[in-house]
Amino acid sequence: MKGVFVAPGIALAAYVAYGIAVGEIIVRSGPGARRLRRDQTPRYFWLAIAIYTLLAIALVTVF
């Protein structure tokens, strides 16, 4: 059953790398989504990157 969570974890890690490279990431916010840009809201951008990175690591190693 462990293999079920590895692919989403790798996909999330790839999305984090893409978001860092582009400088923009989309996060869930209430019933919709919110786009965070590194140049407009750096604190929230890096916080979202950190949370997504921890989730990707957890998906690959823990679950």
N, CA, C and O atoms as a Tripos MOL2 file, in Angstrom:
@<TRIPOS>MOLECULE
protein
  252   251    63     0     0
PROTEIN
NO_CHARGES

@<TRIPOS>ATOM
      1 N           0.8160   -1.2020    0.0000 N.3       1 MET1
      2 CA          0.0000    0.0000    0.0000 C.3       1 MET1
      3 C           0.8570    1.2630    0.0000 C.2       1 MET1
      4 O           0.3780    2.3420   -0.3460 O.2       1 MET1
      5 N           2.1230    1.1260    0.3880 N.am      2 LYS2
      6 CA          3.0040    2.2800    0.4610 C.3       2 LYS2
      7 C           3.2100    2.9370   -0.8970 C.2       2 LYS2
      8 O           3.3680    4.1560   -0.9720 O.2       2 LYS2
      9 N           3.2120    2.1600   -1.9590 N.am      3 GLY3
     10 CA          3.4630    2.6930   -3.2830 C.3       3 GLY3
     11 C           2.3980    3.6450   -3.7830 C.2       3 GLY3
     12 O           2.6340    4.3950   -4.7300 O.2       3 GLY3
     13 N           1.2370    3.6300   -3.1660 N.am      4 VAL4
     14 CA          0.1410    4.4940   -3.6010 C.3       4 VAL4
     15 C           0.4820    5.9650   -3.3700 C.2       4 VAL4
     16 O           0.0590    6.8160   -4.1520 O.2       4 VAL4
     17 N           1.2220    6.2780   -2.3390 N.am      5 PHE5
     18 CA          1.5070    7.6670   -1.9840 C.3       5 PHE5
     19 C           2.8270    8.1750   -2.5400 C.2       5 PHE5
     20 O           3.1120    9.3690   -2.4470 O.2       5 PHE5
     21 N           3.6310    7.3000   -3.1120 N.am      6 VAL6
     22 CA          4.9380    7.7300   -3.6180 C.3       6 VAL6
     23 C           4.7800    8.6060   -4.8610 C.2       6 VAL6
     24 O           5.4330    9.6440   -4.9680 O.2       6 VAL6
     25 N           3.9360    8.2080   -5.7860 N.am      7 ALA7
     26 CA          3.7550    8.9870   -7.0220 C.3       7 ALA7
     27 C           3.2070   10.3920   -6.7430 C.2       7 ALA7
     28 O           3.7380   11.3560   -7.2950 O.2       7 ALA7
     29 N           2.1680   10.5500   -5.9100 N.am      8 PRO8
     30 CA          1.7350   11.9230   -5.5940 C.3       8 PRO8
     31 C           2.8070   12.7320   -4.8710 C.2       8 PRO8
     32 O           2.9010   13.9440   -5.0630 O.2       8 PRO8
     33 N           3.6120   12.0760   -4.0460 N.am      9 GLY9
     34 CA          4.6960   12.7780   -3.3600 C.3       9 GLY9
     35 C           5.7440   13.2860   -4.3350 C.2       9 GLY9
     36 O           6.2410   14.4040   -4.1970 O.2       9 GLY9
     37 N           6.0790   12.4620   -5.3170 N.am     10 ILE10
     38 CA          7.0440   12.8790   -6.3330 C.3      10 ILE10
     39 C           6.4590   13.9920   -7.1940 C.2      10 ILE10
     40 O           7.1560   14.9460   -7.5400 O.2      10 ILE10
     41 N           5.1840   13.8700   -7.5400 N.am     11 ALA11
     42 CA          4.5280   14.9130   -8.3400 C.3      11 ALA11
     43 C           4.4890   16.2360   -7.5780 C.2      11 ALA11
     44 O           4.7100   17.2960   -8.1620 O.2      11 ALA11
     45 N           4.2130   16.1760   -6.2900 N.am     12 LEU12
     46 CA          4.1830   17.3950   -5.4750 C.3      12 LEU12
     47 C           5.5720   18.0080   -5.3690 C.2      12 LEU12
     48 O           5.7150   19.2300   -5.4120 O.2      12 LEU12
     49 N           6.5940   17.1740   -5.2300 N.am     13 ALA13
     50 CA          7.9680   17.6870   -5.1880 C.3      13 ALA13
     51 C           8.3360   18.3560   -6.5110 C.2      13 ALA13
     52 O           9.0230   19.3780   -6.5190 O.2      13 ALA13
     53 N           7.8870   17.7890   -7.6190 N.am     14 ALA14
     54 CA          8.1440   18.4010   -8.9290 C.3      14 ALA14
     55 C           7.4150   19.7400   -9.0410 C.2      14 ALA14
     56 O           7.9540   20.6940   -9.6010 O.2      14 ALA14
     57 N           6.1960   19.8130   -8.5120 N.am     15 TYR15
     58 CA          5.4410   21.0700   -8.5390 C.3      15 TYR15
     59 C           6.1310   22.1360   -7.6920 C.2      15 TYR15
     60 O           6.1520   23.3080   -8.0660 O.2      15 TYR15
     61 N           6.6890   21.7360   -6.5640 N.am     16 VAL16
     62 CA          7.4220   22.6780   -5.7130 C.3      16 VAL16
     63 C           8.6420   23.2070   -6.4560 C.2      16 VAL16
     64 O           8.9140   24.4070   -6.4320 O.2      16 VAL16
     65 N           9.3740   22.3200   -7.1120 N.am     17 ALA17
     66 CA         10.5480   22.7550   -7.8750 C.3      17 ALA17
     67 C          10.1370   23.6990   -9.0000 C.2      17 ALA17
     68 O          10.8080   24.7020   -9.2460 O.2      17 ALA17
     69 N           9.0530   23.3870   -9.6760 N.am     18 TYR18
     70 CA          8.5400   24.2500  -10.7370 C.3      18 TYR18
     71 C           8.1240   25.6150  -10.1680 C.2      18 TYR18
     72 O           8.4100   26.6540  -10.7640 O.2      18 TYR18
     73 N           7.4550   25.6050   -9.0250 N.am     19 GLY19
     74 CA          7.0220   26.8520   -8.4070 C.3      19 GLY19
     75 C           8.1910   27.7300   -8.0010 C.2      19 GLY19
     76 O           8.1280   28.9510   -8.1420 O.2      19 GLY19
     77 N           9.2530   27.1250   -7.5000 N.am     20 ILE20
     78 CA         10.4390   27.8880   -7.1370 C.3      20 ILE20
     79 C          11.0850   28.4760   -8.3800 C.2      20 ILE20
     80 O          11.5130   29.6300   -8.3730 O.2      20 ILE20
     81 N          11.1580   27.6870   -9.4480 N.am     21 ALA21
     82 CA         11.7890   28.1600  -10.6820 C.3      21 ALA21
     83 C          10.9980   29.3070  -11.3150 C.2      21 ALA21
     84 O          11.5820   30.2800  -11.7910 O.2      21 ALA21
     85 N           9.6780   29.1870  -11.3190 N.am     22 VAL22
     86 CA          8.8310   30.1940  -11.9600 C.3      22 VAL22
     87 C           8.5700   31.3840  -11.0380 C.2      22 VAL22
     88 O           8.4200   32.5140  -11.5020 O.2      22 VAL22
     89 N           8.5170   31.1250   -9.7350 N.am     23 GLY23
     90 CA          8.2400   32.2010   -8.7850 C.3      23 GLY23
     91 C           6.7680   32.3870   -8.5110 C.2      23 GLY23
     92 O           6.3450   33.4460   -8.0460 O.2      23 GLY23
     93 N           5.9820   31.3610   -8.7960 N.am     24 GLU24
     94 CA          4.5390   31.4480   -8.5980 C.3      24 GLU24
     95 C           4.0030   30.0630   -8.2580 C.2      24 GLU24
     96 O           4.4190   29.0620   -8.8430 O.2      24 GLU24
     97 N           3.0740   30.0170   -7.3050 N.am     25 ILE25
     98 CA          2.4990   28.7510   -6.8880 C.3      25 ILE25
     99 C           1.0190   28.9820   -6.5740 C.2      25 ILE25
    100 O           0.6310   30.0560   -6.1140 O.2      25 ILE25
    101 N           0.2210   27.9850   -6.8230 N.am     26 ILE26
    102 CA         -1.2120   28.0830   -6.5440 C.3      26 ILE26
    103 C          -1.5100   27.2330   -5.3100 C.2      26 ILE26
    104 O          -1.1350   26.0620   -5.2440 O.2      26 ILE26
    105 N          -2.1870   27.8360   -4.3380 N.am     27 VAL27
    106 CA         -2.5310   27.1450   -3.0970 C.3      27 VAL27
    107 C          -4.0330   27.2010   -2.8900 C.2      27 VAL27
    108 O          -4.7180   28.0830   -3.4080 O.2      27 VAL27
    109 N          -4.5230   26.2580   -2.1360 N.am     28 ARG28
    110 CA         -5.9410   26.2410   -1.8080 C.3      28 ARG28
    111 C          -6.2290   27.3530   -0.8010 C.2      28 ARG28
    112 O          -5.4710   27.5720    0.1440 O.2      28 ARG28
    113 N          -7.3360   28.0430   -1.0270 N.am     29 SER29
    114 CA         -7.7110   29.1380   -0.1480 C.3      29 SER29
    115 C          -9.2320   29.1940   -0.0710 C.2      29 SER29
    116 O          -9.8860   29.7070   -0.9780 O.2      29 SER29
    117 N          -9.7870   28.6700    1.0050 N.am     30 GLY30
    118 CA        -11.2390   28.6220    1.1400 C.3      30 GLY30
    119 C         -11.8400   27.6870    0.1020 C.2      30 GLY30
    120 O         -11.3110   26.5990   -0.1240 O.2      30 GLY30
    121 N         -12.9370   28.0920   -0.5330 N.am     31 PRO31
    122 CA        -13.5600   27.2170   -1.5230 C.3      31 PRO31
    123 C         -12.8350   27.2250   -2.8710 C.2      31 PRO31
    124 O         -13.1570   26.4130   -3.7380 O.2      31 PRO31
    125 N         -11.8830   28.1050   -3.0640 N.am     32 GLY32
    126 CA        -11.1940   28.2120   -4.3420 C.3      32 GLY32
    127 C          -9.7010   28.0490   -4.1960 C.2      32 GLY32
    128 O          -9.2210   27.2900   -3.3540 O.2      32 GLY32
    129 N          -8.9810   28.7620   -5.0150 N.am     33 ALA33
    130 CA         -7.5220   28.7190   -4.9810 C.3      33 ALA33
    131 C          -6.9800   30.1370   -5.0040 C.2      33 ALA33
    132 O          -7.6780   31.0870   -5.3590 O.2      33 ALA33
    133 N          -5.7260   30.2530   -4.6190 N.am     34 ARG34
    134 CA         -5.0770   31.5570   -4.5780 C.3      34 ARG34
    135 C          -3.6930   31.4260   -5.1980 C.2      34 ARG34
    136 O          -2.9740   30.4640   -4.9260 O.2      34 ARG34
    137 N          -3.3260   32.3740   -6.0160 N.am     35 ARG35
    138 CA         -2.0190   32.3760   -6.6680 C.3      35 ARG35
    139 C          -1.0720   33.2490   -5.8520 C.2      35 ARG35
    140 O          -1.3450   34.4240   -5.6100 O.2      35 ARG35
    141 N           0.0490   32.6550   -5.4290 N.am     36 LEU36
    142 CA          1.0490   33.3940   -4.6600 C.3      36 LEU36
    143 C           2.2670   33.6220   -5.5410 C.2      36 LEU36
    144 O           2.7870   32.6970   -6.1650 O.2      36 LEU36
    145 N           2.7060   34.8630   -5.5790 N.am     37 ARG37
    146 CA          3.8960   35.1990   -6.3580 C.3      37 ARG37
    147 C           5.0160   35.5920   -5.4070 C.2      37 ARG37
    148 O           4.7950   36.2790   -4.4100 O.2      37 ARG37
    149 N           6.2140   35.1450   -5.7340 N.am     38 ARG38
    150 CA          7.3710   35.3880   -4.8810 C.3      38 ARG38
    151 C           7.6660   36.8780   -4.7390 C.2      38 ARG38
    152 O           8.0950   37.3120   -3.6690 O.2      38 ARG38
    153 N           7.4520   37.6640   -5.7740 N.am     39 ASP39
    154 CA          7.7740   39.0850   -5.7010 C.3      39 ASP39
    155 C           6.6980   39.9120   -5.0000 C.2      39 ASP39
    156 O           6.9950   41.0020   -4.5130 O.2      39 ASP39
    157 N           5.4620   39.4280   -4.9360 N.am     40 GLN40
    158 CA          4.3830   40.1920   -4.3020 C.3      40 GLN40
    159 C           4.1910   39.8220   -2.8360 C.2      40 GLN40
    160 O           4.0340   40.7020   -1.9900 O.2      40 GLN40
    161 N           4.2030   38.5340   -2.5330 N.am     41 THR41
    162 CA          4.0170   38.0690   -1.1510 C.3      41 THR41
    163 C           5.0780   37.0280   -0.8150 C.2      41 THR41
    164 O           4.7700   35.8370   -0.7520 O.2      41 THR41
    165 N           6.3160   37.4520   -0.5990 N.am     42 PRO42
    166 CA          7.3940   36.4800   -0.3880 C.3      42 PRO42
    167 C           7.2130   35.6130    0.8550 C.2      42 PRO42
    168 O           7.5630   34.4330    0.8350 O.2      42 PRO42
    169 N           6.6820   36.1680    1.9180 N.am     43 ARG43
    170 CA          6.5280   35.3930    3.1450 C.3      43 ARG43
    171 C           5.5410   34.2370    2.9430 C.2      43 ARG43
    172 O           5.8290   33.1030    3.3260 O.2      43 ARG43
    173 N           4.3970   34.5170    2.3510 N.am     44 TYR44
    174 CA          3.3980   33.4750    2.1270 C.3      44 TYR44
    175 C           3.8480   32.4830    1.0570 C.2      44 TYR44
    176 O           3.5440   31.2930    1.1360 O.2      44 TYR44
    177 N           4.5660   32.9780    0.0680 N.am     45 PHE45
    178 CA          5.0870   32.1010   -0.9770 C.3      45 PHE45
    179 C           6.0210   31.0560   -0.3790 C.2      45 PHE45
    180 O           5.8620   29.8610   -0.6280 O.2      45 PHE45
    181 N           6.9920   31.5070    0.4080 N.am     46 TRP46
    182 CA          7.9590   30.5720    0.9820 C.3      46 TRP46
    183 C           7.3310   29.6890    2.0520 C.2      46 TRP46
    184 O           7.7670   28.5540    2.2440 O.2      46 TRP46
    185 N           6.3360   30.1780    2.7400 N.am     47 LEU47
    186 CA          5.6140   29.3450    3.6910 C.3      47 LEU47
    187 C           4.8850   28.2160    2.9640 C.2      47 LEU47
    188 O           4.9200   27.0690    3.4090 O.2      47 LEU47
    189 N           4.2320   28.5310    1.8630 N.am     48 ALA48
    190 CA          3.5500   27.5030    1.0730 C.3      48 ALA48
    191 C           4.5510   26.5080    0.5020 C.2      48 ALA48
    192 O           4.2820   25.3070    0.4800 O.2      48 ALA48
    193 N           5.6980   26.9860    0.0400 N.am     49 ILE49
    194 CA          6.7460   26.0920   -0.4710 C.3      49 ILE49
    195 C           7.2090   25.1490    0.6370 C.2      49 ILE49
    196 O           7.3870   23.9560    0.3950 O.2      49 ILE49
    197 N           7.4030   25.6640    1.8390 N.am     50 ALA50
    198 CA          7.8500   24.8290    2.9580 C.3      50 ALA50
    199 C           6.8000   23.7780    3.3090 C.2      50 ALA50
    200 O           7.1380   22.6180    3.5450 O.2      50 ALA50
    201 N           5.5410   24.1730    3.3450 N.am     51 ILE51
    202 CA          4.4760   23.2300    3.6760 C.3      51 ILE51
    203 C           4.3550   22.1530    2.6100 C.2      51 ILE51
    204 O           4.2290   20.9720    2.9360 O.2      51 ILE51
    205 N           4.3930   22.5440    1.3410 N.am     52 TYR52
    206 CA          4.3010   21.5600    0.2640 C.3      52 TYR52
    207 C           5.5170   20.6340    0.2590 C.2      52 TYR52
    208 O           5.3860   19.4480   -0.0440 O.2      52 TYR52
    209 N           6.6910   21.1600    0.5900 N.am     53 THR53
    210 CA          7.8940   20.3220    0.6530 C.3      53 THR53
    211 C           7.7740   19.2890    1.7610 C.2      53 THR53
    212 O           8.0890   18.1170    1.5570 O.2      53 THR53
    213 N           7.3220   19.7160    2.9280 N.am     54 LEU54
    214 CA          7.1360   18.7710    4.0380 C.3      54 LEU54
    215 C           6.0880   17.7130    3.6960 C.2      54 LEU54
    216 O           6.2590   16.5420    4.0360 O.2      54 LEU54
    217 N           5.0180   18.1090    3.0350 N.am     55 LEU55
    218 CA          3.9980   17.1560    2.6320 C.3      55 LEU55
    219 C           4.5540   16.1670    1.6220 C.2      55 LEU55
    220 O           4.2610   14.9750    1.7110 O.2      55 LEU55
    221 N           5.3460   16.6260    0.6670 N.am     56 ALA56
    222 CA          5.9350   15.7240   -0.3220 C.3      56 ALA56
    223 C           6.8640   14.7210    0.3500 C.2      56 ALA56
    224 O           6.8450   13.5360    0.0160 O.2      56 ALA56
    225 N           7.6690   15.1830    1.2840 N.am     57 ILE57
    226 CA          8.5600   14.2780    2.0100 C.3      57 ILE57
    227 C           7.7650   13.2550    2.8060 C.2      57 ILE57
    228 O           8.1060   12.0730    2.8240 O.2      57 ILE57
    229 N           6.7060   13.7100    3.4650 N.am     58 ALA58
    230 CA          5.8710   12.7920    4.2380 C.3      58 ALA58
    231 C           5.1910   11.7540    3.3390 C.2      58 ALA58
    232 O           5.0910   10.5840    3.7060 O.2      58 ALA58
    233 N           4.7340   12.1770    2.1820 N.am     59 LEU59
    234 CA          4.0770   11.2310    1.2770 C.3      59 LEU59
    235 C           5.0270   10.1500    0.7970 C.2      59 LEU59
    236 O           4.6310    8.9950    0.6390 O.2      59 LEU59
    237 N           6.2570   10.5150    0.5690 N.am     60 VAL60
    238 CA          7.2450    9.5450    0.0600 C.3      60 VAL60
    239 C           7.7750    8.6500    1.1750 C.2      60 VAL60
    240 O           7.9920    7.4580    0.9570 O.2      60 VAL60
    241 N           7.9850    9.2070    2.3660 N.am     61 THR61
    242 CA          8.6520    8.4220    3.4220 C.3      61 THR61
    243 C           7.7130    7.8220    4.4630 C.2      61 THR61
    244 O           7.8970    6.6710    4.8560 O.2      61 THR61
    245 N           6.7230    8.5660    4.9120 N.am     62 VAL62
    246 CA          5.9000    8.1140    6.0350 C.3      62 VAL62
    247 C           4.7460    7.2420    5.6010 C.2      62 VAL62
    248 O           4.5570    6.1450    6.1260 O.2      62 VAL62
    249 N           3.9790    7.7220    4.6500 N.am     63 PHE63
    250 CA          2.7710    6.9890    4.2700 C.3      63 PHE63
    251 C           3.1430    5.8570    3.4120 C.2      63 PHE63
    252 O           2.2750    5.1010    2.9740 O.2      63 PHE63
@<TRIPOS>BOND
     1     1     2 1
     2     2     3 1
     3     3     4 2
     4     3     5 am
     5     5     6 1
     6     6     7 1
     7     7     8 2
     8     7     9 am
     9     9    10 1
    10    10    11 1
    11    11    12 2
    12    11    13 am
    13    13    14 1
    14    14    15 1
    15    15    16 2
    16    15    17 am
    17    17    18 1
    18    18    19 1
    19    19    20 2
    20    19    21 am
    21    21    22 1
    22    22    23 1
    23    23    24 2
    24    23    25 am
    25    25    26 1
    26    26    27 1
    27    27    28 2
    28    27    29 am
    29    29    30 1
    30    30    31 1
    31    31    32 2
    32    31    33 am
    33    33    34 1
    34    34    35 1
    35    35    36 2
    36    35    37 am
    37    37    38 1
    38    38    39 1
    39    39    40 2
    40    39    41 am
    41    41    42 1
    42    42    43 1
    43    43    44 2
    44    43    45 am
    45    45    46 1
    46    46    47 1
    47    47    48 2
    48    47    49 am
    49    49    50 1
    50    50    51 1
    51    51    52 2
    52    51    53 am
    53    53    54 1
    54    54    55 1
    55    55    56 2
    56    55    57 am
    57    57    58 1
    58    58    59 1
    59    59    60 2
    60    59    61 am
    61    61    62 1
    62    62    63 1
    63    63    64 2
    64    63    65 am
    65    65    66 1
    66    66    67 1
    67    67    68 2
    68    67    69 am
    69    69    70 1
    70    70    71 1
    71    71    72 2
    72    71    73 am
    73    73    74 1
    74    74    75 1
    75    75    76 2
    76    75    77 am
    77    77    78 1
    78    78    79 1
    79    79    80 2
    80    79    81 am
    81    81    82 1
    82    82    83 1
    83    83    84 2
    84    83    85 am
    85    85    86 1
    86    86    87 1
    87    87    88 2
    88    87    89 am
    89    89    90 1
    90    90    91 1
    91    91    92 2
    92    91    93 am
    93    93    94 1
    94    94    95 1
    95    95    96 2
    96    95    97 am
    97    97    98 1
    98    98    99 1
    99    99   100 2
   100    99   101 am
   101   101   102 1
   102   102   103 1
   103   103   104 2
   104   103   105 am
   105   105   106 1
   106   106   107 1
   107   107   108 2
   108   107   109 am
   109   109   110 1
   110   110   111 1
   111   111   112 2
   112   111   113 am
   113   113   114 1
   114   114   115 1
   115   115   116 2
   116   115   117 am
   117   117   118 1
   118   118   119 1
   119   119   120 2
   120   119   121 am
   121   121   122 1
   122   122   123 1
   123   123   124 2
   124   123   125 am
   125   125   126 1
   126   126   127 1
   127   127   128 2
   128   127   129 am
   129   129   130 1
   130   130   131 1
   131   131   132 2
   132   131   133 am
   133   133   134 1
   134   134   135 1
   135   135   136 2
   136   135   137 am
   137   137   138 1
   138   138   139 1
   139   139   140 2
   140   139   141 am
   141   141   142 1
   142   142   143 1
   143   143   144 2
   144   143   145 am
   145   145   146 1
   146   146   147 1
   147   147   148 2
   148   147   149 am
   149   149   150 1
   150   150   151 1
   151   151   152 2
   152   151   153 am
   153   153   154 1
   154   154   155 1
   155   155   156 2
   156   155   157 am
   157   157   158 1
   158   158   159 1
   159   159   160 2
   160   159   161 am
   161   161   162 1
   162   162   163 1
   163   163   164 2
   164   163   165 am
   165   165   166 1
   166   166   167 1
   167   167   168 2
   168   167   169 am
   169   169   170 1
   170   170   171 1
   171   171   172 2
   172   171   173 am
   173   173   174 1
   174   174   175 1
   175   175   176 2
   176   175   177 am
   177   177   178 1
   178   178   179 1
   179   179   180 2
   180   179   181 am
   181   181   182 1
   182   182   183 1
   183   183   184 2
   184   183   185 am
   185   185   186 1
   186   186   187 1
   187   187   188 2
   188   187   189 am
   189   189   190 1
   190   190   191 1
   191   191   192 2
   192   191   193 am
   193   193   194 1
   194   194   195 1
   195   195   196 2
   196   195   197 am
   197   197   198 1
   198   198   199 1
   199   199   200 2
   200   199   201 am
   201   201   202 1
   202   202   203 1
   203   203   204 2
   204   203   205 am
   205   205   206 1
   206   206   207 1
   207   207   208 2
   208   207   209 am
   209   209   210 1
   210   210   211 1
   211   211   212 2
   212   211   213 am
   213   213   214 1
   214   214   215 1
   215   215   216 2
   216   215   217 am
   217   217   218 1
   218   218   219 1
   219   219   220 2
   220   219   221 am
   221   221   222 1
   222   222   223 1
   223   223   224 2
   224   223   225 am
   225   225   226 1
   226   226   227 1
   227   227   228 2
   228   227   229 am
   229   229   230 1
   230   230   231 1
   231   231   232 2
   232   231   233 am
   233   233   234 1
   234   234   235 1
   235   235   236 2
   236   235   237 am
   237   237   238 1
   238   238   239 1
   239   239   240 2
   240   239   241 am
   241   241   242 1
   242   242   243 1
   243   243   244 2
   244   243   245 am
   245   245   246 1
   246   246   247 1
   247   247   248 2
   248   247   249 am
   249   249   250 1
   250   250   251 1
   251   251   252 2
@<TRIPOS>SUBSTRUCTURE
     1 MET1         2 RESIDUE 1 A MET
     2 LYS2         6 RESIDUE 1 A LYS
     3 GLY3        10 RESIDUE 1 A GLY
     4 VAL4        14 RESIDUE 1 A VAL
     5 PHE5        18 RESIDUE 1 A PHE
     6 VAL6        22 RESIDUE 1 A VAL
     7 ALA7        26 RESIDUE 1 A ALA
     8 PRO8        30 RESIDUE 1 A PRO
     9 GLY9        34 RESIDUE 1 A GLY
    10 ILE10       38 RESIDUE 1 A ILE
    11 ALA11       42 RESIDUE 1 A ALA
    12 LEU12       46 RESIDUE 1 A LEU
    13 ALA13       50 RESIDUE 1 A ALA
    14 ALA14       54 RESIDUE 1 A ALA
    15 TYR15       58 RESIDUE 1 A TYR
    16 VAL16       62 RESIDUE 1 A VAL
    17 ALA17       66 RESIDUE 1 A ALA
    18 TYR18       70 RESIDUE 1 A TYR
    19 GLY19       74 RESIDUE 1 A GLY
    20 ILE20       78 RESIDUE 1 A ILE
    21 ALA21       82 RESIDUE 1 A ALA
    22 VAL22       86 RESIDUE 1 A VAL
    23 GLY23       90 RESIDUE 1 A GLY
    24 GLU24       94 RESIDUE 1 A GLU
    25 ILE25       98 RESIDUE 1 A ILE
    26 ILE26      102 RESIDUE 1 A ILE
    27 VAL27      106 RESIDUE 1 A VAL
    28 ARG28      110 RESIDUE 1 A ARG
    29 SER29      114 RESIDUE 1 A SER
    30 GLY30      118 RESIDUE 1 A GLY
    31 PRO31      122 RESIDUE 1 A PRO
    32 GLY32      126 RESIDUE 1 A GLY
    33 ALA33      130 RESIDUE 1 A ALA
    34 ARG34      134 RESIDUE 1 A ARG
    35 ARG35      138 RESIDUE 1 A ARG
    36 LEU36      142 RESIDUE 1 A LEU
    37 ARG37      146 RESIDUE 1 A ARG
    38 ARG38      150 RESIDUE 1 A ARG
    39 ASP39      154 RESIDUE 1 A ASP
    40 GLN40      158 RESIDUE 1 A GLN
    41 THR41      162 RESIDUE 1 A THR
    42 PRO42      166 RESIDUE 1 A PRO
    43 ARG43      170 RESIDUE 1 A ARG
    44 TYR44      174 RESIDUE 1 A TYR
    45 PHE45      178 RESIDUE 1 A PHE
    46 TRP46      182 RESIDUE 1 A TRP
    47 LEU47      186 RESIDUE 1 A LEU
    48 ALA48      190 RESIDUE 1 A ALA
    49 ILE49      194 RESIDUE 1 A ILE
    50 ALA50      198 RESIDUE 1 A ALA
    51 ILE51      202 RESIDUE 1 A ILE
    52 TYR52      206 RESIDUE 1 A TYR
    53 THR53      210 RESIDUE 1 A THR
    54 LEU54      214 RESIDUE 1 A LEU
    55 LEU55      218 RESIDUE 1 A LEU
    56 ALA56      222 RESIDUE 1 A ALA
    57 ILE57      226 RESIDUE 1 A ILE
    58 ALA58      230 RESIDUE 1 A ALA
    59 LEU59      234 RESIDUE 1 A LEU
    60 VAL60      238 RESIDUE 1 A VAL
    61 THR61      242 RESIDUE 1 A THR
    62 VAL62      246 RESIDUE 1 A VAL
    63 PHE63      250 RESIDUE 1 A PHE
